């Protein structure tokens, strides 16, 4: 990834345009934003189990394997030899992995299951137009 900053022009309304958006506010360094330390890695999402969290098919997930998951963090986990992306919840019921799509069921983790959190999703990059 390049360390060349990209011009940040401010914020955009999802409704009417702001006249204040005609000037640049600051530079954004995508390397610092998305690859801020060596523990960061990337995966591409498959299927629609996290669609209501804004993670669609083909989205690039930015994952930090050095972070400890907190409740309702989106995590990459290995479960029974398969990787999955889900919300992480640890409470009185134990550890659960929750989808963000009602078509899928929550996964309750038991001690017998081969389970490991590989990292916490810190950003999602979505292509809106294929080049």
C-alpha positions as CSV (number, residue, x, y, z in Angstrom):
1,X,0.0,0.0,0.0
2,X,1.3,3.5,-0.8
3,X,2.0,6.0,1.8
4,X,0.9,8.9,-0.3
5,X,-1.9,10.9,1.4
6,X,-5.2,11.4,-0.4
7,X,-7.0,14.7,-0.2
8,X,-10.0,14.7,2.1
9,X,-12.6,17.2,1.1
10,X,-14.9,17.0,4.1
11,X,-18.3,15.3,4.7
12,X,-21.1,14.8,2.3
13,X,-24.8,15.0,3.1
14,X,-26.9,12.1,2.0
15,X,-29.5,14.8,1.1
16,X,-28.8,18.3,-0.1
17,X,-25.2,19.5,-0.9
18,X,-23.3,21.8,1.4
19,X,-21.7,24.9,0.0
20,X,-18.8,24.4,2.5
21,X,-17.7,21.3,0.6
22,X,-15.8,23.3,-2.0
23,X,-12.5,23.1,-0.2
24,X,-10.2,20.4,1.1
25,X,-10.1,19.9,4.9
26,X,-7.2,17.6,5.4
27,X,-5.2,14.7,3.9
28,X,-6.1,11.1,4.6
29,X,-3.3,8.5,4.6
30,X,-5.1,5.2,3.8
31,X,-2.0,3.3,4.9
32,X,-2.4,4.7,8.4
33,X,-6.1,4.3,8.3
34,X,-6.3,0.8,7.0
35,X,-2.9,-0.8,7.6
36,X,-1.8,1.0,10.8
37,X,0.3,-1.9,12.2
38,X,1.7,-5.3,11.2
39,X,-1.1,-7.2,12.9
40,X,-3.5,-6.0,10.2
41,X,-4.6,-8.4,7.4
42,X,-7.4,-8.5,4.8
43,X,-10.0,-10.9,3.7
44,X,-12.8,-10.7,1.1
45,X,-16.3,-11.5,2.3
46,X,-18.5,-14.3,0.9
47,X,-22.2,-14.7,1.2
48,X,-24.7,-12.4,2.9
49,X,-24.7,-13.4,6.6
50,X,-23.5,-9.9,7.7
51,X,-25.4,-7.9,5.1
52,X,-27.3,-5.8,7.7
53,X,-23.9,-4.8,9.2
54,X,-22.9,-3.3,5.8
55,X,-20.8,-6.3,4.8
56,X,-21.8,-7.5,1.4
57,X,-20.5,-10.2,-0.9
58,X,-17.0,-9.2,-2.1
59,X,-16.4,-6.5,0.5
60,X,-12.8,-6.2,1.8
61,X,-12.5,-6.7,5.5
62,X,-9.7,-5.0,7.4
63,X,-8.9,-7.2,10.4
64,X,-6.5,-6.6,13.3
65,X,-5.4,-9.9,14.9
66,X,-3.8,-8.0,17.9
67,X,-7.2,-6.8,19.2
68,X,-9.1,-8.6,21.9
69,X,-12.8,-8.8,20.9
70,X,-15.4,-6.9,22.9
71,X,-19.1,-7.6,22.9
72,X,-20.7,-6.9,19.5
73,X,-17.4,-6.5,17.7
74,X,-17.4,-8.1,14.3
75,X,-14.8,-10.8,14.3
76,X,-13.2,-13.4,12.0
77,X,-13.3,-16.7,13.8
78,X,-12.3,-20.3,13.0
79,X,-15.1,-22.6,13.9
80,X,-14.8,-26.4,13.3
81,X,-12.1,-25.7,10.7
82,X,-14.1,-23.1,8.8
83,X,-13.7,-19.3,8.8
84,X,-16.7,-17.1,9.5
85,X,-17.4,-13.4,10.1
86,X,-20.0,-12.6,12.8
87,X,-20.8,-10.4,15.7
88,X,-19.0,-11.7,18.9
89,X,-21.0,-11.9,22.1
90,X,-19.7,-13.2,25.5
91,X,-22.2,-13.2,28.3
92,X,-23.9,-15.5,30.9
93,X,-24.9,-17.8,28.0
94,X,-21.3,-18.2,26.9
95,X,-19.8,-17.2,23.6
96,X,-22.1,-16.7,20.7
97,X,-21.5,-15.7,17.1
98,X,-24.4,-13.6,15.7
99,X,-25.2,-13.1,12.0
100,X,-26.5,-9.8,10.7
101,X,-29.1,-11.4,8.5
102,X,-32.3,-13.1,9.8
103,X,-31.8,-15.9,7.3
104,X,-29.0,-17.3,9.5
105,X,-29.1,-18.6,13.0
106,X,-26.8,-17.6,15.9
107,X,-24.0,-20.0,16.7
108,X,-23.5,-21.0,20.3
109,X,-19.9,-22.0,21.0
110,X,-19.3,-25.0,23.3
111,X,-16.0,-26.2,24.8
112,X,-16.0,-29.2,22.5
113,X,-15.9,-27.0,19.4
114,X,-12.6,-26.1,17.8
115,X,-13.1,-22.3,18.0
116,X,-10.6,-19.4,17.8
117,X,-11.0,-15.7,17.1
118,X,-8.5,-14.7,14.5
119,X,-9.1,-11.0,14.6
120,X,-11.5,-8.0,15.0
121,X,-12.8,-6.3,11.8
122,X,-11.9,-2.6,12.0
123,X,-13.1,-1.5,8.6
124,X,-15.0,-2.6,5.6
125,X,-14.1,-1.5,2.0
126,X,-16.9,-1.8,-0.5
127,X,-16.5,-1.3,-4.2
128,X,-19.5,0.6,-5.6
129,X,-18.4,0.3,-9.2
130,X,-16.2,-2.4,-10.7
131,X,-13.4,-0.8,-12.7
